Amino acid sequence: MIQFTVYGPIKGKARARVTTSKNGKVFAFTPKNTLDFENRIRAYATEVKPLSPIQGPVAMELNCYFLIPKTKIKKDKSLQPRYKISKPDSSNILKAVEDALNKIIYHDDAQIVDTRVRREYTEEQERIEVKIMPIGD
């Protein structure tokens, strides 16, 4: 099993943007926020990467911890929300992590056959705890 934690603000994968050049060519590009987030994930993953990318099917588990918004802070801790049910949504977070780990942890994110994403609030530092497990035959 490979485990690591990515500290800092959590972003979802944004849709590719399309622009047209002066000569009429159409270009698609990934927004800077998404690139920065994926590069941060890669930086943490390279510290624990295997000697060669995993072959075969893998399972991925993400535990995402978001800071409690100031508007939701109450004196009574029992009134604080536990789960984050607003953006970024789980599928966009998952896609950003999957794409960032291509060629580092596994060859291609098509190898991921089982996923779990949990989004909760925390009073500690914002982070994503990543677990990747090869699935044996």
Helices and strands as residue ranges (DSSP letters): E 2-7, E 17-20, E 26-29, H 32-46, E 58-67, G 70-72, G 77-79, H 90-100, G 109-111, E 112-122, E 127-134
